[in-house]
Amino acid sequence: MEIFLMYVAVFVVAIVVASIRQVNQWERGVKFTFGVFTSVANPGWRIVLPVIQNMKKVDVRLKTVDVPSQDAITKDNVSAKINAVIYYQVTDAAKAIIDIQNIDYAVLQLAQTTMRNIAGSVTLDELLAERQKISDQIETIIDEATKGWGVDVATVELKDIELPDNMVRTIAKQAEAERERRAVIINSQGEVSAAENLAQAARILSGSAGALHLRTLNSINDISSDQSNTVVFTLPLEMMQAYMGYAKKQGGEAVIAEVVKGSTV
């Protein structure tokens, strides 16, 4: 009898040990009894009766999935390859096990299909310039589709957009032409501003008595500081008339000739 009780005790202990399942902090356990869903086990040691019950563990951490490059044709018939990264998390472990066979594969396939569909609904310029907006559209569509699977999509980011070589060259030429156009516009605007300033300076000089003579003297002073050049200039008409008047008062043609000769130095 004692031997029998000892065997029974050993058997019970073995059953208890075999029934213990550990659910880690980042997991949830979906428990089934006779094949019927019973409950979701939280982290810790849990009892799962052999034969009668079984439990499947689900990772509830945030997952990062790299979506491979997808061949897509944009709305304006340009071929492109796009790839993305998707972040999602299982929020309902029971649905992720019961309602879908392979949650990771399903999310990946849905992301690929959605990327191709969205890329086909926009032009190439929109695809390149509004990357964040397109990423948000993909995220919204995937999140709505996967809510019934117990999955929450955190974000979707487009990583890279590959274009054919001829299209890359065309875009480069377009960008270069745009830069040249902007340079011409900026240069012309500078010329207009310079012309306006010169016109205003001319109006000021012409409207002030003696201003032109002061400007002439200032220019002569600037030129005289450089000894390496020989500069020939004529005096203003007013100064010539003053010299001529002075020469007439002196009464000599030689003085006039000397004044004229000095004005050409």
C-alpha positions as CSV (number, residue, x, y, z in Angstrom):
1,M,0.0,0.0,0.0
2,E,2.8,2.4,0.9
3,I,4.5,1.6,-2.4
4,F,1.3,2.3,-4.3
5,L,0.8,5.7,-2.5
6,M,4.4,6.5,-3.4
7,Y,3.8,5.8,-7.0
8,V,0.7,7.9,-7.0
9,A,2.6,10.8,-5.4
10,V,5.4,10.5,-7.9
11,F,2.8,10.4,-10.7
12,V,1.0,13.5,-9.3
13,V,4.2,15.4,-9.0
14,A,5.2,14.5,-12.6
15,I,1.8,15.6,-13.8
16,V,2.2,18.9,-12.0
17,V,5.7,19.5,-13.3
18,A,4.7,18.6,-16.8
19,S,1.7,21.0,-16.5
20,I,3.7,24.1,-15.7
21,R,4.2,26.5,-18.5
22,Q,6.2,29.7,-18.3
23,V,4.8,32.8,-20.0
24,N,7.5,35.5,-20.4
25,Q,6.9,39.2,-19.8
26,W,6.8,39.9,-23.5
27,E,4.4,37.1,-24.3
28,R,0.7,36.2,-23.8
29,G,-0.5,32.6,-23.7
30,V,-3.7,31.6,-25.5
31,K,-5.1,28.6,-23.7
32,F,-7.4,25.9,-25.2
33,T,-9.3,23.2,-23.4
34,F,-10.4,20.3,-25.5
35,G,-9.6,22.5,-28.5
36,V,-11.9,25.3,-27.3
37,F,-10.5,28.7,-26.5
38,T,-10.5,29.2,-22.7
39,S,-8.5,32.3,-21.7
40,V,-5.4,34.4,-22.3
41,A,-2.6,33.7,-19.8
42,N,-0.6,36.6,-18.5
43,P,3.1,36.4,-17.8
44,G,4.3,34.0,-15.1
45,W,4.0,30.3,-14.4
46,R,0.7,28.8,-15.6
47,I,-0.8,25.3,-15.3
48,V,-1.7,23.6,-18.5
49,L,-3.1,20.1,-18.0
50,P,-1.5,17.6,-20.4
51,V,-3.8,16.1,-23.1
52,I,-6.7,18.1,-21.9
53,Q,-5.3,21.6,-22.5
54,N,-2.7,23.2,-24.7
55,M,-1.4,26.8,-24.9
56,K,0.1,28.8,-27.8
57,K,2.4,31.8,-26.9
58,V,2.1,35.1,-28.8
59,D,4.9,37.7,-28.8
60,V,3.3,41.1,-28.0
61,R,6.4,43.2,-28.5
62,L,6.6,45.9,-31.2
63,K,7.8,44.2,-34.3
64,T,9.8,45.8,-37.2
65,V,9.4,44.2,-40.6
66,D,11.3,45.3,-43.7
67,V,9.0,45.1,-46.7
68,P,11.0,44.1,-49.7
69,S,11.2,46.3,-52.8
70,Q,8.0,46.2,-54.8
71,D,7.8,47.0,-58.6
72,A,5.1,49.6,-59.1
73,I,3.9,51.8,-61.9
74,T,2.9,55.3,-61.0
75,K,-0.2,57.2,-62.2
76,D,1.9,58.8,-65.0
77,N,3.3,55.4,-66.1
78,V,6.7,55.6,-64.6
79,S,8.2,52.3,-63.3
80,A,9.7,52.5,-59.8
81,K,10.8,50.2,-57.0
82,I,9.7,51.1,-53.5
83,N,10.4,49.5,-50.2
84,A,9.3,50.3,-46.7
85,V,9.5,49.4,-43.0
86,I,6.5,48.7,-40.9
87,Y,6.1,48.7,-37.1
88,Y,3.2,46.8,-35.6
89,Q,2.2,45.1,-32.4
90,V,-0.2,42.4,-31.4
91,T,-2.8,43.8,-29.1
92,D,-5.2,40.9,-28.9
93,A,-3.4,37.6,-28.6
94,A,-6.6,35.5,-29.0
95,K,-7.5,37.1,-32.3
96,A,-4.0,36.8,-33.6
97,I,-4.1,33.0,-33.0
98,I,-7.7,32.2,-33.8
99,D,-8.7,34.6,-36.6
100,I,-5.5,34.4,-38.7
101,Q,-3.1,31.6,-39.5
102,N,0.2,33.4,-39.7
103,I,0.0,37.0,-38.5
104,D,3.5,38.1,-39.6
105,Y,3.1,36.7,-43.1
106,A,-0.4,38.2,-43.5
107,V,0.8,41.7,-42.4
108,L,3.7,41.6,-44.8
109,Q,1.6,40.5,-47.8
110,L,-1.0,43.2,-47.0
111,A,1.8,45.9,-46.8
112,Q,3.2,44.9,-50.2
113,T,-0.2,45.0,-51.9
114,T,-1.1,48.3,-50.3
115,M,2.3,49.9,-51.3
116,R,1.7,48.9,-55.0
117,N,-1.8,50.2,-55.0
118,I,-0.9,53.6,-53.4
119,A,2.1,54.0,-55.7
120,G,-0.2,53.5,-58.7
121,S,-2.6,56.2,-57.6
122,V,-0.1,59.0,-57.5
123,T,2.3,60.6,-60.0
124,L,6.1,60.3,-59.8
125,D,6.4,63.9,-58.5
126,E,3.9,63.2,-55.7
127,L,5.7,60.0,-54.8
128,L,9.0,61.8,-54.5
129,A,7.8,65.0,-52.9
130,E,5.0,63.7,-50.6
131,R,6.7,60.6,-49.1
132,Q,5.4,61.2,-45.6
133,K,1.8,61.7,-46.8
134,I,1.9,58.5,-48.8
135,S,3.4,56.6,-45.8
136,D,0.5,57.8,-43.7
137,Q,-2.0,56.6,-46.3
138,I,-0.4,53.2,-46.3
139,E,-0.4,53.1,-42.5
140,T,-4.1,54.0,-42.4
141,I,-5.1,51.3,-44.8
142,I,-3.1,48.6,-43.2
143,D,-4.2,49.6,-39.7
144,E,-7.9,49.4,-40.7
145,A,-7.4,46.0,-42.3
146,T,-5.5,44.4,-39.4
147,K,-7.7,45.6,-36.5
148,G,-9.8,42.5,-36.9
149,W,-6.7,40.4,-36.5
150,G,-5.8,41.9,-33.1
151,V,-2.9,44.0,-34.5
152,D,-2.1,47.7,-34.2
153,V,0.1,49.3,-36.8
154,A,2.2,51.9,-35.2
155,T,3.8,53.5,-38.3
156,V,4.9,52.8,-41.9
157,E,7.9,54.6,-43.4
158,L,9.0,54.5,-47.1
159,K,12.7,53.8,-47.0
160,D,13.8,54.1,-50.6
161,I,12.4,54.8,-54.1
162,E,14.5,53.4,-57.0
163,L,14.0,54.8,-60.5
164,P,15.3,53.6,-63.9
165,D,18.7,55.1,-65.0
166,N,17.1,57.1,-67.8
167,M,14.6,58.6,-65.5
168,V,17.3,59.6,-63.0
169,R,19.2,61.4,-65.8
170,T,16.0,63.2,-66.9
171,I,15.2,64.4,-63.3
172,A,18.9,65.6,-63.0
173,K,18.5,67.6,-66.2
174,Q,15.3,69.1,-65.0
175,A,16.8,70.1,-61.7
176,E,19.8,71.6,-63.5
177,A,17.5,73.6,-65.8
178,E,15.5,74.8,-62.8
179,R,18.7,76.0,-61.0
180,E,19.8,77.9,-64.1
181,R,16.4,79.5,-64.4
182,R,16.6,80.7,-60.8
183,A,20.1,82.0,-61.4
184,V,19.0,84.0,-64.4
185,I,16.1,85.5,-62.5
186,I,18.3,86.4,-59.5
187,N,20.8,88.0,-61.8
188,S,18.2,90.0,-63.7
189,Q,16.7,91.2,-60.4
190,G,20.2,92.4,-59.3
191,E,20.6,94.3,-62.6
192,V,17.2,95.9,-62.1
193,S,18.1,97.0,-58.6
194,A,21.5,98.3,-59.7
195,A,19.9,100.3,-62.6
196,E,17.4,101.8,-60.2
197,N,20.1,102.8,-57.8
198,L,22.2,104.3,-60.6
199,A,19.2,106.2,-61.9
200,Q,18.5,107.6,-58.5
201,A,22.1,108.6,-58.1
202,A,22.1,110.4,-61.4
203,R,18.9,112.3,-60.4
204,I,20.6,113.4,-57.2
205,L,23.8,114.5,-58.9
206,S,21.9,116.4,-61.6
207,G,19.7,118.1,-59.1
208,S,22.5,119.4,-56.8
209,A,24.8,122.3,-57.9
210,G,28.4,121.3,-57.8
211,A,27.6,117.6,-57.0
212,L,29.0,116.4,-60.3
213,H,32.2,118.3,-59.8
214,L,32.7,116.7,-56.4
215,R,32.1,113.3,-57.9
216,T,34.7,114.0,-60.6
217,L,37.2,115.1,-58.0
218,N,36.5,112.0,-55.9
219,S,37.1,109.8,-59.0
220,I,40.4,111.6,-59.8
221,N,41.5,111.0,-56.2
222,D,40.7,107.3,-56.5
223,I,42.5,106.9,-59.8
224,S,45.6,108.8,-58.5
225,S,46.2,106.2,-55.8
226,D,47.3,103.6,-58.4
227,Q,50.6,104.5,-60.0
228,S,50.7,101.7,-62.5
229,N,48.2,103.2,-64.9
230,T,48.2,106.2,-67.2
231,V,44.9,107.8,-67.4
232,V,43.8,110.5,-69.9
233,F,40.7,112.5,-69.1
234,T,39.2,115.8,-70.1
235,L,38.0,118.5,-67.8
236,P,34.3,119.2,-67.5
237,L,32.9,121.8,-69.8
238,E,32.2,124.3,-67.0
239,M,35.9,124.3,-66.0
240,M,37.0,124.7,-69.6
241,Q,34.8,127.7,-70.0
242,A,36.3,129.2,-66.8
243,Y,39.8,128.7,-68.2
244,M,38.8,130.2,-71.5
245,G,37.3,133.3,-69.8
246,Y,40.5,133.7,-67.7
247,A,42.6,133.4,-70.9
248,K,40.6,136.1,-72.7
249,K,41.1,138.4,-69.8
250,Q,44.8,137.9,-70.0
251,G,44.5,138.7,-73.7
252,G,46.8,136.0,-75.1
253,E,46.3,133.1,-77.5
254,A,49.3,131.4,-76.0
255,V,47.6,131.1,-72.6
256,I,44.5,129.6,-74.3
257,A,46.7,127.0,-76.1
258,E,48.5,126.2,-72.8
259,V,45.1,125.6,-71.1
260,V,43.9,123.4,-73.9
261,K,47.1,121.4,-73.8
262,G,46.9,121.0,-70.0
263,S,43.3,119.7,-70.2
264,T,44.4,116.7,-72.2
265,V,47.0,115.4,-69.7
